Amino acid sequence: MRWALAASLFVLSAVASVWLARAVLLRLPPTYFTAPAPAETLARRIARNLLAGALIGIGVVLAMPGVPGQGLLTVAAGLLLADLPGKRRLLGHPRVLRVLNRARAQAGVPPLLPPPPLPPG
């Protein structure tokens, strides 16, 4: 009985993590890396970062041995939501951008434009 529950939780969390990551990726505008970040209210920003922190915390717990679930995917979803310096530059890396744009092309969504190069120095 415990194994059935653990397997069910594992499958459910895996599907939910993949669905959430795909939903976020497909909703990003093509100019996500080139346009300035949109202005948000302070309350919305706090709520988004609290959700990101909760996802990261849950992901860390799920990544522990013996706990069923997709810990690394949940942590990645939390990092996508969090306000972290350099996040756009990391996600705009050519290799990462190629993978993201391949997934967007399969869904019929326009590709993300690459970020502008960093100034020297």
C-alpha positions, -999 to +999 in steps of 0.1 A: +000+000+000+028+024+009+046+017-024+014+024-044+010+058-026+047+066-031+045+057-068+013+078-072+029+108-055+060+104-076+041+103-109+017+132-098+046+154-088+066+146-120+036+155-142+029+186-123+065+198-124+068+193-161+034+209-168+043+239-147+077+244-163+062+241-198+033+265-190+058+291-178+080+286-208+052+289-233+038+321-217+070+340-219+069+367-245+095+364-274+111+396-261+116+383-226+154+387-228+155+419-248+128+440-232+132+455-197+114+436-170+078+447-166+069+468-136+051+449-109+033+460-077+052+453-045+025+429-033+027+408-065+065+407-064+065+396-027+038+369-035+058+356-065+090+354-045+073+337-016+059+311-040+094+307-055+109+302-020+082+276-012+088+257-044+126+257-038+121+245-002+097+217-013+121+208-041+149+204-017+128+181+005+117+161-025+153+158-037+162+139-005+167+101-008+136+082+001+112+110-006+091+105-037+089+134-062+107+155-087+129+176-065+152+191-091+124+201-114+106+217-085+137+237-075+141+247-112+105+260-113+111+280-081+143+295-095+124+305-127+099+325-105+124+340-082+140+375-085+177+365-088+204+386-103+218+371-135+188+349-140+180+363-174+216+360-185+218+323-174+185+314-191+197+334-222+228+313-226+229+300-262+227+263-252+198+269-228+181+292-253+184+265-280+166+240-258+139+265-247+132+275-283+130+239-295+103+233-269+085+265-280+087+255-316+071+222-309+041+240-293+039+265-322+050+295-301+075+321-315+111+316-303+127+337-276+150+364-289+186+362-275+196+387-249+219+416-259+256+410-254+270+421-221+291+453-221+329+446-219+345+450-185 
